[in-house]
Amino acid sequence: MFESDDDSPGRGRIRQPPRPGLRPRIAARPQASILHADLDSFYASVEQRDQPYLRGKPVLVGGGVVLAASYEAKARGVRTPMNIGRALQLCPEAIVVPPRMPEYAQASSDVFAIFFDTTPVVEGVSIDEAFLDVAGLRRVAGEPRAIARELRVRVRREVGLPISVGIAGTKFLAKVASAVSKPDGLLLVEHGGELDFLHPLPVQRLWGVGPVTTKALRAHGIERIGQLAELGEQGLRPIVGRAAARHLHALAWARDPRRVESGRRRRSIGAQRALGRRSRTPDEIEAYLHGLTDRLARRLRKADRACRTVVLRLRFDDFGRATRSHTLPDSTDHTETILRAARGLLTAAMPLIHERGLTLIGLALTNLDDADPRQLTLPLNHDPGPELDTALDRVRTRFGSSAVTRAALLGPGEGLSVPLLPD
């Protein structure tokens, strides 16, 4: 009922029909025609492609933390984002290479060109993965499995990278299938075999099941998706809450009505900076916040977007996290306006930072709107114009993001800027 191009061991067939009184399962589309294509260990694979001596060896991409690890390193227990020192304890022979973001961005662009040459219905998830809907291509390109095989061949031949592809009738199942097929595999979940494929898998394969939820489920003896499905929504509520119970129960019965949406714009953008475990002064922390604000405001203006809500994200030395947000009266792409809101959130959080230490600071801009036309509000006060922001954007576009920077960032710099899909 499901097929794979790799040598993964087969899984037993489990049939769990809905119990009386449960809502009927929403069937997947009649054909498995949604592809989830996911590049394998993307940054590390690019390094192994460009530097032949790295092939077949454990490779770590990063500086203070592991941004990507090759499968040879993952086999030794290395994960992302792990401290480099800890990763080298697990895999002493690993080769650490600095990230080369322009090369990763170009590789992503080349792969996405193949995606769009395969089908016009492509929904990018990140720079190294996307959903593709190939339902309408049977007469011109063949069955979904043949299309997926050709896509993998082209990515390997034209870009030089391995890619795993899952095929199913829903986005959720296609993503799970690609993960199960890794590395460098292809797995098809046929219509009618969704539950046979899904129910033997561990509960961590469900979207929304992280370490905390996994621990709660295991405390109740729930290890596999089939067990969760059999428990039912009512039985899950005391364990994970009403909303999560509804979500997980639907996924456990392969219910996912979402379509592949091409051209959908982001609802939020964000950036973050890892600080390590060294104590930082308030001035240092504020300087990092300035850098994040500059970076995100440039992205807003480049995409002709404006935001209304500013979100500050903090990770503490005890691994706890906190989020603070502020909604502005009007949408804006003005750097100083966003910075004022972010600094206010940081000032309010400083007592907590002093108490618990800070290892990561992040900023997100949400409630995004198109920048123009924008509703004018009364009173019509004279706010700062966009001239300075526009001039700085032009300089940085021509000469690089570090051509003009804040004085507070001259030492530490703006930090690593990862390649992203268009905003």
C-alpha positions in Angstrom: 0.0 0.0 0.0 3.1 2.2 0.2 6.3 1.9 -1.7 9.8 3.1 -1.3 12.9 3.4 -3.5 15.2 2.7 -0.6 15.9 -0.5 1.4 14.0 0.5 4.5 12.5 -2.4 6.3 8.8 -3.0 5.8 6.3 -2.1 8.4 3.4 -4.2 9.7 -0.1 -3.5 8.6 -2.3 -1.9 11.2 -5.9 -1.2 10.6 -7.7 1.0 13.2 -11.2 1.7 12.0 -13.0 4.6 13.8 -14.9 3.6 16.8 -18.7 4.2 17.0 -19.5 7.8 17.8 -16.3 9.2 16.3 -16.5 11.6 13.4 -15.9 9.9 10.0 -12.4 10.2 8.7 -12.0 12.8 5.9 -10.3 10.8 3.1 -7.2 11.9 1.3 -7.6 13.0 -2.3 -8.2 10.0 -4.6 -4.7 10.0 -5.9 -1.3 10.4 -4.2 -0.2 13.5 -6.1 1.3 15.9 -3.5 5.1 15.8 -3.4 7.2 17.0 -0.5 10.8 17.6 -1.7 13.4 18.1 1.0 17.1 18.5 0.4 19.2 16.3 2.7 21.4 18.1 5.3 21.4 21.1 2.9 24.3 23.2 4.1 26.5 20.2 4.7 25.6 18.6 1.3 26.6 21.9 -0.5 30.0 21.8 1.3 30.5 18.1 0.3 29.5 18.9 -3.3 32.0 21.8 -3.5 34.8 20.3 -1.6 35.4 16.6 -2.7 37.7 15.8 0.3 34.6 16.2 2.6 32.6 13.5 0.9 31.9 10.5 3.1 33.3 12.3 6.1 31.4 13.8 9.1 31.0 17.5 8.4 29.7 20.2 10.7 28.7 23.6 9.3 28.8 26.4 11.9 30.8 28.4 14.4 29.6 28.4 18.0 26.6 26.1 17.1 26.0 23.5 14.5 23.9 24.9 11.7 24.0 21.7 9.7 25.5 18.2 10.1 26.2 15.6 7.4 24.6 12.2 7.8 28.0 10.8 8.8 28.0 13.2 11.8 24.3 12.6 12.6 25.0 8.9 12.9 27.2 9.8 15.9 24.4 11.7 17.6 25.1 15.2 16.4 22.0 17.4 16.0 21.2 21.0 15.2 21.4 23.4 16.9 24.0 21.8 19.1 27.0 23.5 20.6 30.1 22.8 18.5 32.1 21.7 21.5 29.4 19.1 22.4 29.2 17.9 18.8 33.0 17.4 18.7 32.8 15.3 21.9 30.3 13.1 20.2 32.2 13.0 16.9 35.9 14.0 17.5 36.8 13.3 13.8 34.2 15.7 12.5 35.4 18.5 10.1 34.1 21.9 11.0 33.6 24.3 8.1 32.4 27.9 8.2 29.0 28.6 6.6 28.9 30.1 3.1 25.5 31.7 2.9 25.7 33.0 -0.7 26.5 29.5 -2.0 23.5 28.1 -0.2 21.3 30.8 -1.5 22.4 30.1 -5.1 21.9 26.3 -4.6 18.4 26.9 -3.3 17.6 29.1 -6.2 18.8 26.5 -8.7 16.7 23.8 -7.0 13.6 25.9 -6.9 14.0 26.6 -10.6 13.7 22.8 -11.2 10.6 22.7 -8.9 8.9 25.4 -11.0 10.0 23.7 -14.2 8.3 20.5 -12.9 4.9 22.1 -11.9 3.6 25.7 -11.5 2.0 24.8 -8.2 4.9 25.0 -5.8 4.7 26.1 -2.1 8.0 26.8 -0.6 8.4 25.9 3.0 12.0 27.0 3.5 15.0 27.4 1.2 15.6 23.6 1.2 12.0 22.2 1.0 8.8 22.6 -0.8 5.4 21.1 -1.6 4.6 20.4 -5.3 1.1 19.5 -6.6 1.4 17.3 -9.7 -2.2 16.2 -9.9 -2.8 17.8 -13.3 0.4 16.5 -15.0 -0.4 12.8 -15.7 -1.0 13.3 -19.5 2.1 15.4 -20.0 4.6 14.1 -17.5 3.3 10.8 -16.3 2.4 9.4 -12.8 3.5 11.2 -9.7 6.1 8.6 -8.9 7.7 9.0 -12.3 7.7 12.8 -11.9 9.3 12.5 -8.5 12.0 10.2 -9.8 12.8 12.6 -12.6 12.9 15.6 -10.2 15.4 13.8 -8.0 17.6 12.9 -11.0 17.5 16.5 -12.2 18.4 17.9 -8.8 21.3 15.5 -8.5 22.5 16.0 -12.2 22.0 19.8 -12.5 22.7 21.0 -8.9 24.7 18.1 -7.5 22.7 17.6 -4.4 20.7 14.7 -2.8 17.0 15.2 -2.2 14.4 13.1 -0.6 10.8 13.1 -1.9 7.6 11.9 -0.2 4.4 11.4 -2.3 0.9 11.2 -0.7 -2.6 12.6 -0.9 -2.1 15.2 1.8 0.6 17.7 2.6 1.1 16.2 6.1 1.6 12.6 4.8 3.9 13.7 2.0 6.1 15.5 4.5 6.2 12.4 6.8 7.0 10.2 3.8 9.9 12.3 2.8 11.3 12.3 6.3 10.9 8.5 6.5 12.7 8.1 3.1 15.8 10.0 4.2 18.5 10.2 3.2 18.3 10.4 -0.6 15.1 8.4 -0.9 11.7 8.3 -2.5 8.6 7.0 -0.8 5.0 6.8 -2.1 2.0 6.4 0.2 -0.8 5.1 -2.0 -4.4 6.1 -1.6 -6.1 3.7 0.8 -2.8 2.9 2.6 -2.5 6.0 4.6 -3.2 4.4 8.0 -1.1 1.4 7.3 1.8 3.7 6.7 1.1 6.2 9.5 -0.1 4.2 12.5 3.1 2.3 13.2 5.2 5.4 13.3 6.3 7.1 16.6 4.1 10.0 17.8 7.0 12.4 17.2 6.2 12.3 13.5 3.0 14.3 14.1 3.2 18.0 13.6 3.1 19.7 16.9 4.5 16.8 19.0 7.8 18.0 20.5 9.7 16.8 23.5 7.2 18.1 26.1 4.2 16.5 24.4 6.1 13.3 23.7 6.9 13.0 27.4 3.3 13.6 28.3 2.0 11.0 25.8 4.6 8.4 26.9 3.6 8.9 30.5 0.2 7.5 29.4 1.7 4.7 27.5 1.3 6.3 24.0 4.3 5.6 21.8 2.9 5.1 18.3 0.5 7.1 16.2 -1.9 4.2 16.0 -2.2 4.2 19.8 -3.0 7.9 19.8 -5.6 7.4 17.1 -7.3 4.7 19.0 -7.4 6.8 22.2 -9.6 9.3 20.4 -10.0 13.1 20.8 -11.9 12.8 24.1 -9.2 10.7 25.6 -6.4 13.0 24.4 -7.9 16.2 26.0 -6.8 15.5 29.5 -3.3 14.9 28.3 -2.6 17.7 25.8 -5.6 20.1 26.0 -8.7 20.6 23.8 -7.0 22.4 20.8 -4.0 20.1 20.6 -6.3 17.0 21.0 -8.4 18.1 18.0 -5.2 18.8 15.9 -3.4 15.6 16.8 -6.4 13.3 16.4 -7.1 14.7 12.9 -3.5 14.1 11.8 -3.5 10.6 13.4 -6.4 9.7 11.1 -4.7 11.3 8.1 -7.1 14.3 8.0 -5.4 17.3 6.4 -7.5 19.3 3.9 -4.9 22.0 3.1 -4.0 22.6 -0.5 -0.6 23.4 -2.0 -0.7 27.2 -2.2 1.6 28.8 -4.7 2.5 32.5 -4.2 1.3 32.8 -0.6 3.0 35.7 1.2 4.6 35.4 4.6 2.5 36.2 7.7 5.6 37.1 9.7 9.3 37.5 9.4 12.0 37.0 12.1 15.7 36.9 12.9 17.6 35.8 15.9 21.1 35.8 17.3 22.7 33.2 19.6 24.8 34.8 22.3 26.5 31.8 24.0 26.6 31.5 27.7 28.9 34.4 28.5 27.4 37.2 30.5 26.4 40.2 28.3 26.0 43.8 29.4 22.7 45.6 28.7 24.5 47.7 26.1 25.7 44.6 24.2 22.2 43.1 24.2 20.7 46.3 23.0 23.3 46.5 20.2 22.3 43.0 19.0 18.6 44.1 19.1 19.6 47.1 16.9 21.2 44.8 14.4 18.2 42.5 14.2 15.8 45.5 13.8 17.9 46.9 10.9 17.9 43.5 9.2 14.2 42.9 9.5 13.2 46.5 8.5 15.3 46.2 5.3 13.5 42.9 4.5 10.1 44.6 5.0 10.9 47.5 2.7 12.5 45.2 0.1 9.2 43.1 0.0 7.0 46.2 0.1 5.5 45.1 3.4 4.7 46.8 6.7 4.2 45.4 10.1 1.9 46.2 13.1 3.2 43.8 15.8 6.7 43.6 17.2 7.6 40.4 19.0 10.7 39.9 21.2 11.9 36.3 21.8 14.4 35.4 24.6 16.1 32.1 25.5 17.7 32.0 29.0 20.7 30.2 30.4 18.4 27.7 32.1 17.0 26.8 28.6 13.7 28.5 29.4 12.1 30.9 26.9 10.0 34.0 27.0 8.1 36.0 24.4 6.9 39.7 24.6 5.0 41.6 22.0 3.7 45.1 21.2 1.1 46.0 18.6 1.6 49.5 17.0 -1.3 51.9 16.3 -0.5 51.7 12.5 1.4 49.5 10.2 5.0 50.7 9.5 8.2 49.8 7.8 10.1 52.6 9.5 13.3 51.3 11.3 13.2 53.8 14.2 9.5 53.1 14.9 10.1 49.4 15.0 13.2 49.9 17.1 11.4 52.0 19.7 8.9 49.2 20.2 11.6 46.6 20.4 13.6 48.6 22.9 10.5 49.0 25.1 10.0 45.3 25.2 13.7 44.7 26.0 13.7 47.2 28.8 10.7 45.6 30.4 12.4 42.2 30.1 15.7 43.3 31.6 15.0 42.2 35.2 14.2 38.7 33.9 17.4 38.7 31.8 19.5 39.7 34.8 17.9 37.0 36.9 18.2 34.1 34.4 20.9 35.0 31.9 20.4 35.3 28.2 21.7 32.9 25.5 19.6 34.0 22.5 17.7 37.1 21.4 15.2 37.1 18.6 12.9 39.6 16.9 9.8 38.9 14.8 7.5 41.3 12.9 4.0 40.0 12.4 0.6 41.2 11.3 2.1 42.1 7.9 0.3 44.2 5.3 1.2 45.4 1.9 3.1 48.7 2.3 1.0 50.7 -0.2 -1.6 52.0 -0.3 -1.7 52.7 3.5 -4.6 54.2 5.4 -3.8 57.7 6.8 -4.8 58.4 10.3 -5.7 61.5 12.2 -4.1 63.7 13.5 -1.8 64.1 10.5 1.4 64.6 12.5 4.7 65.0 10.7 6.4 61.6 11.2 10.0 60.9 10.1 10.1 60.3 6.4 11.6 57.3 4.7 14.5 59.1 3.1 17.2 57.9 5.5 16.0 54.3 5.5 15.8 54.3 1.7 19.3 55.8 1.3 20.8 53.2 3.7 19.0 50.4 1.9 20.5 51.5 -1.4 24.0 51.7 0.0 23.8 48.2 1.6 22.3 46.7 -1.6 25.2 48.0 -3.7 28.1 47.5 -1.3 26.9 44.8 1.1 25.0 44.8 4.4 28.1 45.7 6.5 28.9 48.8 4.4 27.0 50.9 6.8 26.4 49.7 10.3 25.7 51.0 13.8 28.7 51.9 15.8 27.7 49.5 18.6 28.0 46.6 16.1 31.5 47.5 14.8 33.0 44.8 17.0 30.5 41.9 17.0 29.1 42.7 13.6 25.5 42.1 12.6 25.7 38.3 12.9 25.0 35.5 10.5 22.2 36.2 8.0 20.8 32.9 6.6 19.4 32.7 3.1 15.6 32.9 3.0 12.7 32.4 0.5 11.4 35.7 -0.9 9.2 37.6 1.6 
